[in-house]
Amino acid sequence: FATQARALDALVPGLDVITATEVIGSEGAQVRAMITAPLTYHVADPVRGDMQLPFTIAPGIAINFERQVELARAGVSRTRFFSVTVRSAFATARSVRVTLDLPRGLTADSSSREVTIAPNAVRTVTFKVTGALPSGEHQVSASAISDGTSYSVGYVPIEYDHIPPQRMYRAASVRINSIPVTIPAGLNIGYVRGVGDNIPATLQDLGLSVTTISPKELPSADLSRFTTVIVGTRAYQASQELIDNNSYLLDFVRKGGTLVLQYGQYEMLQPGVMPYPVTLARPAERVTDEVAEVRITDAASPLLSFPNRITLADFNNWTQERASYMPGTFDANYKSLLSMNDPGESPKNSGILVTPYGKGLYIYTTLSFFRQLPAGNPGATRLFVNLLSAKAPAKQ
């Protein structure tokens, strides 16, 4: 189908199903039965054998951005790049003009781009956008015009061996959450990725310098050039190399660096992973209610005041959960900053644990930053920046 209106019909239940009525006779009685079956295309794969691919309806031209949500610092001018993917479902080459619609305050290096797309091919068009946005939510959208028809819907293909291929359709737009957040000068972040970790891109949205470090690079990496190293969610579970090379991270802290470690599971109980021990119940404690009350237990902590003043309002509008795999007990060297719990349950005090370690600062957080920052949550972003900015107090 070559028009957007038809493409949106793909979301109507039953469009990709064949329906037939059969009359079944039995000893003089007749029964009318409705039989349905999905439309499929059979392919003989030399390795996997018979493959049944679902019938799909797509726009003639599908258009979408790499990400659906981005962050920005309110009132701070910055250059960013928007890459727009254009897919053609036509059997012939098509000329396509791609245009961005920008909110006030942003300007692009060109108002539109013209590309030629080969049959059933994909092209990527990148726009350089500069400017500042006031605090709040803003939208960048894209459209494509080909042969007089305008398209503004795209899809993301989902293909795994254990499920039939699927497509997620969505409008070609990006929501930019412009957040009033202060970032101190000189922050330089090293990042060890965790499982399903999309935080690095959100930090770069804010203008932070972020360098990804693989666990195998830790012995040879010059960690001293970083002010802060972040370890992503469940990174130790995913990488034995990270466990084997963890001493380099602890040495980074001893020499004066700040390490921000996002939650792990039972691998965190292994000797040598954390500087001081914690315990985890089975099943581990968590706070699943994203609106559960949060209580500040250490209001004097600089982690809650620099560079952003954190209040209970910063815990509004969180997504899906508060915290996961929260230690039930922790060594006295750790100091707790927050307390929270699901309704009817006992307080959980391990949302953020902080301890000096050598000359540096070790921070362990079980809060679901890995969900909040990609979702554009302002309060979680401000709090996370505070953790990255923290420094160990000078020893008297």
KACOR-V533103 format. One record per helix or strand of 3 or more residues. SS is the DSSP state (@ for helix, = for strand). FROM is the first residue (numbers start at 1). TO is the last residue. Records with the same first field share a line. If there is no record, write none. Layout:
BEGIN
SS->FROM-TO / FROM-TO
END
This chain:
BEGIN
@->4-11 / 199-205 / 215-217 / 223-225 / 235-238 / 240-244 / 246-254 / 266-269 / 302-304 / 312-315 / 369-372 / 378-389
=->17-26 / 29-38 / 40-45 / 49-54 / 61-65 / 69-73 / 78-88 / 94-101 / 106-108 / 112-117 / 122-131 / 136-146 / 149-151 / 153-158 / 166-171 / 173-179 / 188-192 / 209-212 / 228-231 / 258-262 / 285-287 / 294-296 / 323-326 / 338-340 / 352-357 / 360-365
END
